[in-house]
Amino acid sequence: MADDEIAALIAGAYEAVHDPELWQPFVADAAAFVNADSAMLAAYVGSQRADVAVRFRLDSEAEQRWVRGFVEHDLWGDRGRREPVGRVNLGHHLVDPQEMRRSVIYNEVLRPADIDDLLAVNLVRTSDGTAFLSLYRGHRAGFFCEEDRARLQLVATHLGRALKLSLRLHELESRSEGRGAALDLVPFGIASLDRHGRILDANRYARAALAAADGLSSERLALRAAAPADRAALELAVRRACAGESGAVVRIQRRSVSRPWHLLIAPVSVLPEASLLKMFARGISALVVLSDPEAKQSGSIEALTSLFGLTRAEAHLVAALAGGATLREHAEAAGITEGTARGYLKVALQKSGARRQSELVAQVLRSVASLAASEDTGA
């Protein structure tokens, strides 16, 4: 038994962790490793359903017949799925060959596809089902032997680990994509910065705003303001936030309109531990919230009143603060006194359970995926 063959098969499994397309050549290599005629990487989901992820020289008609109507009649599957994870089994040991040849699964699916014996191993078992590797031989090739079983057993543990890593990586990537999709729904920009102030990620709104370069852009992965005075203020705010010192609101003058961009720059440490943005910000030093005072407000006031029990006046204040406005700016825009605005803020803090304004803003941002559905023009 050549050590380099074993090493190559194990390496192929671990390479497939990072590139799912490599599971196809891996299954082909696994078949060659034990001189199998065909093979598949599949999973049992419940007692009567199976999904084939990767196949090698597997008769497509037989596969469809097995998946659609014969999983519950599969003697190998019924007994094999109960075996411990990592144990390689011979088909003619799981089911007596004479019993198998009298079975419905053999006569309706296996014999027409020239499948006479099996070498299989359960690789991963979860609450959802069992993932396994099955390798097959036809009548002419003869049964797998103990040497074949021992050969596959040498690599079975590594194959299981690789598949488990692949499934875990896919899960994490799916979660990350889901959070990214949610952040793309919000009606303002969100960007994450590393400890050096470099942009790590940004939602769709922020990417579009930076690409427009209307007073604010990105240069070498760093936020850059066009006006020298704005640039100095922006760099100072980013430096302090990324160092965990303090947050700040920075206004960036624009060429196209009279009102500037509003940037709320905050260290990640100010966000509540359970917030969506906190999860999004793991390994991130600061977050930037970018809003356009010229744009029609699109945070759903109805949703804010429903989620936090706010009055419409309180909801408009909270939406404005989440967009980067100050109390004074909102008071002026709403035609109320700054004292009245502070009163609204105090009540909003009490209703939301937040201790300070930054926590209230973070709670709103946490819920933004459900707040971007409709526009509101009421005062």
Order of alpha helices (4+ residues) and beta strands (2+ residues): alpha-alpha-beta-beta-alpha-alpha-beta-alpha-alpha-beta-beta-alpha-beta-beta-alpha-beta-beta-alpha-beta-beta-alpha-beta-alpha-alpha-alpha-alpha-alpha
